[in-house]
Amino acid sequence: LSTPTAAMVIWERPAAPVREDSVSVEQVWYPSRDGRPITMFLIHRVDLDRNGDVPCLVTGYGGFNISETPAFVPTWFQWFAAGGMYAVPNLRGGGEYGPSWHQAALKENRHRAYEDFSSVAKDLVERGITVPERLAVRGGKCRRAAVLHSGCPGGAKFVRGDPPGLGGCGPCVRRPLSEPSGFGRRDGPAAT
C-alpha cells in the first residue's frame, strides 16, 4: 500500500451558523452492571460547568452490529449553547469493537445491551455531572426497555420532542424539553 502524499483538501463545507471549536467531544469509560468497561462519548460546550446539575440527553443503540458515534449535526449546537450535554454510549450488541462486541449482546445475552445503557445514568450521576431529574432518554423501544427493565435511577425521563433543534425523538413520549417545566430548565419541576 502506498502512503498518500497529497495534502488534505476540503471539498465542500456546508453553511452552518456554528463554531465547531465551541463543542468538546470526549470519550470516557464506565462500568456496566456486570463490571464490563463500556465506552461513552460526552458531547458538550467546551466551557460547560459540570456543577452536578447539567441537563443530559442520552441515546444509544447496541444492536445489529451498528456503531453509534458522535456526528456533526449543526442543529445540536442550540442544545449545547443552552448548557446541555449529549451522551452516546457504545453498547454491546453494536459494531464499535468488532464481531465479539456485537455477539456479546445476542440472544440469551440481550440483556447486556440494556444493562450497558441503564448504567450510563448511574455513571453520569456518580461523576457529579447531573442528577436523575435532569436525565432524559432519546430513542425508541429498546432504550425505554433498557431504562424500565434494568433499574435506571429514579427520575430519568422519556421525552417527546428534543432540546431545541435536535429533531424528532420517535416514540418516547412525555413532555417537550423546551417547555419551562421540562428537564432542561431548573426554574420549574422536572417533566413527569
C-alpha positions as CSV (number, residue, x, y, z in Angstrom):
1,L,0.0,0.0,0.0
2,S,1.2,3.5,-0.7
3,T,1.1,6.4,1.7
4,P,-0.9,9.4,0.4
5,T,1.4,12.4,-0.1
6,A,-1.2,15.0,-1.1
7,A,-2.4,17.5,1.5
8,M,-6.0,17.1,2.7
9,V,-8.4,19.4,1.0
10,I,-11.9,20.3,2.0
11,W,-14.2,19.6,-1.0
12,E,-17.3,21.1,0.4
13,R,-18.3,22.8,3.6
14,P,-22.0,23.1,4.4
15,A,-23.1,26.5,5.6
16,A,-23.7,26.1,9.4
17,P,-24.0,29.1,11.7
18,V,-21.9,27.4,14.4
19,R,-18.3,27.2,15.5
20,E,-17.2,23.6,15.7
21,D,-14.5,24.6,18.2
22,S,-17.2,25.6,20.7
23,V,-18.0,22.0,21.5
24,S,-16.0,19.3,23.1
25,V,-16.2,15.5,22.4
26,E,-14.6,13.3,25.0
27,Q,-14.6,9.5,25.3
28,V,-14.8,8.0,28.8
29,W,-15.2,4.6,30.3
30,Y,-17.9,3.5,32.7
31,P,-18.7,0.1,34.3
32,S,-21.8,-1.8,33.2
33,R,-23.9,-3.8,35.7
34,D,-21.7,-6.9,35.2
35,G,-18.5,-4.8,35.6
36,R,-17.6,-4.8,31.9
37,P,-16.0,-1.4,30.9
38,I,-18.1,0.4,28.3
39,T,-17.1,3.5,26.4
40,M,-19.2,6.6,26.1
41,F,-18.9,9.8,24.2
42,L,-19.8,13.0,26.1
43,I,-20.6,16.0,23.8
44,H,-20.9,19.4,25.4
45,R,-19.9,23.0,25.2
46,V,-16.2,23.5,25.8
47,D,-16.7,25.7,28.8
48,L,-19.5,23.6,30.4
49,D,-19.7,24.0,34.1
50,R,-20.0,20.4,35.4
51,N,-21.8,21.6,38.5
52,G,-23.8,18.4,39.1
53,D,-27.0,19.9,37.6
54,V,-26.3,19.6,33.8
55,P,-29.3,18.5,31.7
56,C,-28.2,15.3,29.9
57,L,-29.7,13.7,26.9
58,V,-28.7,10.0,26.5
59,T,-29.0,7.9,23.4
60,G,-27.5,4.6,22.3
61,Y,-28.3,1.6,20.1
62,G,-26.5,-1.7,20.9
63,G,-27.9,-3.8,18.1
64,F,-27.5,-5.2,14.6
65,N,-23.7,-4.6,14.6
66,I,-24.4,-0.8,14.1
67,S,-21.9,1.6,15.6
68,E,-23.1,4.8,17.4
69,T,-20.5,7.5,17.4
70,P,-20.7,11.3,17.5
71,A,-21.5,13.2,14.3
72,F,-21.5,16.8,13.3
73,V,-25.1,18.0,13.4
74,P,-25.4,21.8,13.4
75,T,-28.8,21.8,14.9
76,W,-27.5,20.2,18.1
77,F,-25.5,23.4,18.9
78,Q,-28.6,25.1,20.3
79,W,-28.7,22.4,23.0
80,F,-25.0,22.7,23.7
81,A,-25.2,26.5,23.9
82,A,-28.0,26.2,26.4
83,G,-25.8,24.1,28.7
84,G,-26.9,20.6,27.7
85,M,-24.8,17.5,27.3
86,Y,-25.4,14.7,24.9
87,A,-24.2,11.2,26.0
88,V,-23.6,8.4,23.4
89,P,-22.6,5.0,25.0
90,N,-21.1,2.3,22.8
91,L,-23.4,-0.6,23.9
92,R,-22.6,-4.2,23.5
93,G,-24.5,-5.6,20.5
94,G,-23.3,-2.7,18.4
95,G,-20.4,-2.7,16.0
96,E,-18.0,-0.4,17.7
97,Y,-15.4,-3.0,18.7
98,G,-15.9,-5.8,16.2
99,P,-17.8,-9.1,16.0
100,S,-17.2,-10.2,19.6
101,W,-18.6,-6.9,20.8
102,H,-21.7,-7.4,18.7
103,Q,-22.1,-11.1,19.7
104,A,-21.8,-10.2,23.4
105,A,-25.4,-9.0,23.5
106,L,-27.2,-11.5,21.3
107,K,-30.0,-14.0,22.2
108,E,-29.7,-15.0,25.8
109,N,-27.3,-12.2,26.5
110,R,-29.5,-9.4,25.0
111,H,-30.0,-8.0,28.5
112,R,-26.3,-6.8,28.4
113,A,-27.1,-4.0,26.0
114,Y,-30.0,-2.9,28.2
115,E,-27.7,-3.0,31.3
116,D,-25.0,-1.1,29.5
117,F,-27.5,1.6,28.7
118,S,-29.0,1.9,32.1
119,S,-25.6,2.1,33.7
120,V,-25.0,5.3,31.8
121,A,-27.4,7.2,34.1
122,K,-25.7,5.9,37.2
123,D,-22.3,6.9,35.9
124,L,-23.3,10.4,34.9
125,V,-24.7,11.0,38.4
126,E,-21.7,9.4,40.1
127,R,-19.3,11.6,38.0
128,G,-21.1,14.6,39.5
129,I,-22.3,15.8,36.1
130,T,-26.0,15.6,36.7
131,V,-28.9,14.4,38.9
132,P,-31.6,11.8,37.9
133,E,-34.2,14.5,37.4
134,R,-32.0,16.1,34.7
135,L,-31.6,13.0,32.7
136,A,-33.6,12.2,29.6
137,V,-33.5,9.2,27.2
138,R,-33.8,9.8,23.5
139,G,-34.9,6.9,21.3
140,G,-37.3,4.1,20.7
141,K,-38.5,1.0,22.4
142,C,-35.1,-0.6,23.1
143,R,-33.9,2.5,25.1
144,R,-37.2,2.5,27.0
145,A,-36.8,-1.2,27.8
146,A,-33.2,-0.5,29.0
147,V,-34.4,2.1,31.4
148,L,-37.6,0.3,32.6
149,H,-36.1,-3.2,33.0
150,S,-32.6,-2.5,34.2
151,G,-33.0,-0.3,37.1
152,C,-32.3,3.2,35.9
153,P,-32.1,5.6,38.8
154,G,-35.4,7.2,39.6
155,G,-36.1,10.5,37.8
156,A,-34.8,9.8,34.3
157,K,-37.4,10.8,31.8
158,F,-38.5,9.7,28.4
159,V,-39.1,12.8,26.3
160,R,-41.3,13.9,23.4
161,G,-39.6,16.5,21.3
162,D,-36.0,17.3,21.8
163,P,-33.9,20.1,23.1
164,P,-34.1,23.0,20.7
165,G,-33.1,21.9,17.2
166,L,-32.4,18.2,17.8
167,G,-35.3,16.9,15.7
168,G,-37.7,14.1,16.4
169,C,-37.1,11.5,19.0
170,G,-39.5,8.9,18.0
171,P,-42.0,7.2,20.3
172,C,-40.6,8.3,23.7
173,V,-43.3,10.5,24.9
174,R,-43.7,12.7,27.9
175,R,-43.2,16.5,27.7
176,P,-41.2,18.7,25.3
177,L,-37.8,19.7,26.8
178,S,-38.4,23.2,25.6
179,E,-41.3,23.8,28.0
180,P,-40.4,25.8,31.0
181,S,-41.2,22.8,33.3
182,G,-39.1,20.4,31.2
183,F,-35.9,18.8,32.4
184,G,-33.8,21.3,30.6
185,R,-34.7,24.2,32.9
186,R,-34.1,24.5,36.7
187,D,-36.8,27.1,37.3
188,G,-39.6,24.5,37.2
189,P,-40.3,21.0,38.3
190,A,-38.9,18.0,36.3
191,A,-41.0,16.6,33.5
192,T,-43.4,13.9,34.6
